[in-house]
């Protein structure tokens, strides 16, 4: 009941219709078949088993609606340009229920999941895994895998690490022309009249006890927890502003001392003039 030709067509999935007249004497050599039934086309290989029967392996199918299914264990290879997505693969949530991806571990490629941007969308299901997401590897010619970067299911991105604990974790050096931070609480309040500036004696005592400036982390804390660039820049600016106030205060003290010195010098000069004016002429002459 099985075909004797390289290609056979079955309309009912029960009766075979031979396509090509090339005869296969040895069924151990796989031959292609096309099964047509219910508007679907299935592609499979058939070969004779060692027990004398036939082995049947479905490879992929084409439904009447134009959907293609590749059966498990079968790989797809394209040695040319491959086009995926396109305007016909709109994933607008209003028109697309993706519940069929549940527990599948599969990847869906489409466009416009945001409904407005027209972006290309990669929608992956974590299957039986814990977090899902995407991983990109380089597999070199020695068979060694190198993790390039990882996008976890919670949106955290890791470069050089497979376990990013923040929105972006980089295990290495970042080279950038510019880094822009959105911050609040910029310390302009230091220059307000009601700001309490620690006196230098208290500051000296603090430094002698803790060996770092107030509000700044210690060396041990930095080594353990790293630095928050936004917060550390705010604190450093605050210390620069406080240092500016100390300099202004010291400058005013120096100016005051200089004025006092000038006043004393003038008083001394006036006293000398008075003394010279009160001395007898003959004594002044002798002097």
C-alpha positions as CSV (number, residue, x, y, z in Angstrom):
1,X,0.0,0.0,0.0
2,X,3.0,2.3,0.1
3,X,4.3,4.1,-3.0
4,X,7.1,2.7,-5.2
5,X,8.1,6.1,-6.6
6,X,10.3,9.0,-5.4
7,X,7.2,11.2,-5.0
8,X,3.7,10.1,-4.2
9,X,0.5,12.1,-3.6
10,X,-2.2,10.9,-1.3
11,X,-5.6,12.6,-1.5
12,X,-7.4,10.7,1.3
13,X,-4.5,9.7,3.5
14,X,-5.5,6.1,2.7
15,X,-5.0,5.6,-1.0
16,X,-1.7,6.5,-2.7
17,X,-1.3,8.1,-6.1
18,X,2.1,7.9,-7.7
19,X,3.7,11.1,-8.9
20,X,7.0,10.4,-10.6
21,X,7.8,7.2,-12.5
22,X,11.3,6.9,-11.0
23,X,11.2,3.6,-9.2
24,X,12.9,3.1,-5.8
25,X,14.1,-0.4,-5.5
26,X,15.4,0.2,-2.0
27,X,13.0,1.8,0.4
28,X,15.8,2.3,2.9
29,X,16.6,5.5,0.9
30,X,14.2,8.2,2.1
31,X,11.8,9.5,-0.4
32,X,9.6,12.6,-0.3
33,X,5.8,12.3,-0.1
34,X,3.1,15.0,-0.3
35,X,-0.1,14.2,1.7
36,X,-3.1,16.4,0.7
37,X,-6.2,16.2,2.9
38,X,-8.6,18.7,4.4
39,X,-6.8,21.6,2.7
40,X,-3.4,20.8,4.4
41,X,-0.1,19.6,2.9
42,X,2.2,17.5,5.0
43,X,5.8,16.7,4.0
44,X,7.4,13.6,5.4
45,X,10.1,11.0,4.7
46,X,9.5,7.3,4.4
47,X,11.9,4.5,4.5
48,X,12.0,0.7,5.1
49,X,12.8,-0.3,8.7
50,X,15.2,-3.1,9.6
51,X,12.2,-5.2,10.6
52,X,10.8,-5.0,7.1
53,X,8.2,-2.4,7.8
54,X,8.2,1.3,7.0
55,X,9.5,4.3,9.0
56,X,7.4,7.4,8.8
57,X,8.9,10.8,9.8
58,X,6.8,14.0,9.5
59,X,9.0,17.0,8.7
60,X,6.8,20.0,8.2
61,X,3.3,20.9,7.1
62,X,1.5,23.7,5.3
63,X,-2.1,24.4,6.3
64,X,-4.8,25.6,4.1
65,X,-4.5,29.0,5.8
66,X,-0.9,29.4,4.8
67,X,0.7,28.4,8.2
68,X,3.8,26.3,8.2
69,X,4.6,23.9,11.0
70,X,8.1,22.4,11.5
71,X,7.9,19.2,13.4
72,X,10.0,18.6,16.5
73,X,13.6,17.5,15.9
74,X,13.7,18.9,12.4
75,X,16.0,21.9,11.7
76,X,15.5,24.7,9.3
77,X,18.4,26.0,7.3
78,X,18.5,28.9,4.9
79,X,21.7,29.5,2.9
80,X,20.3,32.8,1.5
81,X,18.4,35.8,2.6
82,X,15.5,35.1,5.0
83,X,12.7,37.6,5.5
84,X,10.6,37.4,8.7
85,X,7.8,39.6,10.0
86,X,6.4,42.3,7.8
87,X,3.2,44.2,7.8
88,X,1.1,41.1,7.6
89,X,2.5,40.0,11.0
90,X,0.9,42.8,13.0
91,X,0.8,41.8,16.7
92,X,-1.5,44.5,17.9
93,X,-2.9,43.2,21.2
94,X,-6.4,44.1,20.2
95,X,-6.3,41.6,17.4
96,X,-3.9,39.0,18.7
97,X,-4.3,36.7,21.7
98,X,-0.9,35.1,22.4
99,X,-2.1,32.7,25.0
100,X,-1.1,29.9,22.6
101,X,2.5,30.6,23.5
102,X,2.0,29.5,27.1
103,X,4.4,26.9,28.3
104,X,5.7,26.4,24.7
105,X,9.2,27.9,25.0
106,X,8.7,29.3,21.5
107,X,9.6,32.6,19.8
108,X,7.1,34.7,17.9
109,X,8.3,37.4,15.5
110,X,6.0,40.1,14.4
111,X,5.5,43.9,14.3
112,X,3.6,46.7,16.1
113,X,2.9,45.1,19.5
114,X,3.0,48.6,20.9
115,X,0.1,49.5,18.5
116,X,1.8,52.8,17.4
117,X,5.5,52.5,16.8
118,X,5.6,49.8,14.0
119,X,8.6,48.2,15.7
120,X,9.8,44.6,15.1
121,X,8.7,42.4,18.0
122,X,10.3,39.3,19.4
123,X,7.9,37.6,21.8
124,X,9.4,34.6,23.6
125,X,7.9,32.3,26.1
126,X,10.0,30.9,28.9
127,X,8.5,27.4,28.7
128,X,9.5,25.4,31.7
129,X,12.3,27.8,32.7
130,X,12.4,30.2,35.6
131,X,12.8,33.6,34.1
132,X,12.7,33.5,30.3
133,X,14.2,36.2,28.1
134,X,16.9,36.1,25.5
135,X,20.6,35.1,25.5
136,X,23.1,35.8,22.7
137,X,26.2,33.6,22.5
138,X,29.3,33.4,20.3
139,X,30.3,29.8,19.5
140,X,33.9,29.8,18.2
141,X,35.6,27.3,16.0
142,X,37.0,25.5,19.0
143,X,33.5,24.7,20.3
144,X,33.6,27.3,23.1
145,X,30.5,29.3,23.9
146,X,31.0,32.9,25.1
147,X,27.9,34.8,26.5
148,X,27.7,38.1,24.7
149,X,24.7,39.6,26.5
150,X,21.5,38.5,28.3
151,X,18.0,40.0,28.5
152,X,16.1,38.4,31.3
153,X,12.4,38.0,31.5
154,X,12.1,40.8,34.0
155,X,13.7,43.2,31.6
156,X,17.2,43.3,33.2
157,X,20.0,43.4,30.7
158,X,23.4,41.8,31.4
159,X,26.6,42.3,29.3
160,X,29.4,40.0,30.4
161,X,27.1,38.5,33.0
162,X,24.1,36.1,32.8
163,X,22.6,37.3,36.1
164,X,21.9,41.0,35.8
165,X,20.4,42.3,39.0
166,X,19.6,45.8,37.7
167,X,18.1,47.2,34.4
168,X,21.7,47.2,33.0
169,X,24.6,45.2,34.5
170,X,28.0,45.4,32.8
171,X,30.9,43.2,33.9
172,X,33.6,45.2,32.3
173,X,34.5,48.7,31.1
174,X,32.0,51.1,29.6
175,X,33.3,53.6,27.0
176,X,30.9,56.4,26.4
177,X,31.0,60.0,25.0
178,X,28.4,61.1,27.5
179,X,26.3,59.8,30.4
180,X,23.2,61.7,31.4
181,X,21.5,61.1,34.7
182,X,18.0,62.2,35.8
183,X,18.5,63.5,39.4
184,X,16.5,65.3,42.1
185,X,17.7,67.0,45.3
186,X,20.6,68.9,43.7
187,X,22.3,70.6,46.7
188,X,21.7,74.3,45.9
189,X,20.2,74.5,49.4
190,X,23.8,74.7,50.8
191,X,23.8,78.3,49.8
192,X,20.6,79.3,51.5
193,X,20.9,81.5,54.6
194,X,19.3,78.9,56.9
195,X,21.8,76.1,56.0
196,X,23.7,74.8,59.0
197,X,27.4,74.5,58.1
198,X,29.4,72.3,60.4
199,X,32.1,74.2,62.2
200,X,35.7,73.2,61.3
201,X,36.4,71.9,64.8
202,X,33.6,69.4,64.6
203,X,34.6,68.5,61.0
204,X,38.2,67.9,62.2
205,X,36.9,65.6,65.0
206,X,34.7,63.6,62.6
207,X,37.6,63.1,60.1
208,X,39.9,62.0,63.0
209,X,37.4,59.5,64.1
210,X,36.0,58.0,60.8
211,X,38.8,58.9,58.3
212,X,36.4,60.2,55.7
213,X,34.1,63.2,55.1
214,X,30.6,63.1,56.5
215,X,27.9,61.6,54.2
216,X,30.6,60.0,52.0
217,X,30.9,56.2,52.1
218,X,34.0,54.6,53.6
219,X,36.5,52.7,51.5
220,X,35.1,49.4,52.9
221,X,31.6,50.4,51.9
222,X,32.6,51.3,48.4
223,X,34.5,48.0,47.9
224,X,31.5,46.0,49.2
225,X,28.6,47.9,47.6
226,X,30.0,50.0,44.8
227,X,29.0,53.6,44.1
228,X,25.7,55.2,43.0
229,X,27.1,57.7,40.5
230,X,24.1,60.0,40.8
231,X,24.2,60.1,44.6
232,X,28.0,60.4,44.9
233,X,28.0,63.3,42.4
234,X,25.4,65.1,44.5
235,X,27.3,64.6,47.7
236,X,30.6,65.6,46.1
237,X,29.0,68.8,44.8
238,X,27.6,69.5,48.3
239,X,31.1,69.1,49.7
240,X,32.5,71.5,47.1
241,X,29.8,74.0,48.0
242,X,30.5,73.6,51.7
243,X,34.2,74.1,51.0
244,X,33.3,77.3,49.1
245,X,31.4,78.6,52.1
246,X,34.4,77.7,54.3
247,X,36.7,79.6,51.9
248,X,34.4,82.6,51.9
249,X,34.2,82.6,55.7
250,X,38.0,82.4,55.9
251,X,38.4,85.1,53.3
252,X,36.1,87.4,55.4
253,X,38.1,86.6,58.5
254,X,41.4,87.4,56.7
255,X,39.9,90.7,55.4
256,X,38.7,91.5,58.9
257,X,42.2,90.8,60.3
258,X,43.8,92.9,57.6
259,X,41.4,95.8,58.5
260,X,42.2,95.5,62.2
261,X,45.9,95.5,61.4
262,X,45.5,98.7,59.4
263,X,43.5,100.3,62.2
264,X,46.2,99.3,64.7
265,X,48.9,100.6,62.5
266,X,47.0,103.9,62.1
267,X,46.5,104.1,65.9
268,X,50.2,103.5,66.5
269,X,51.1,106.2,63.9
270,X,48.7,108.7,65.5
271,X,50.2,107.9,69.0
272,X,53.7,108.5,67.7
273,X,52.6,111.8,66.2
274,X,51.1,112.8,69.5
275,X,54.2,111.8,71.4
276,X,56.5,113.7,69.0
277,X,54.2,116.8,69.2
278,X,54.3,116.8,73.0
279,X,58.0,116.5,73.4
280,X,60.0,119.8,74.3
281,X,61.8,121.4,71.4
282,X,65.2,121.2,73.0
283,X,64.7,117.5,73.8
284,X,63.5,116.8,70.4
285,X,66.6,118.6,69.0
286,X,68.9,116.5,71.1
287,X,67.1,113.4,69.9
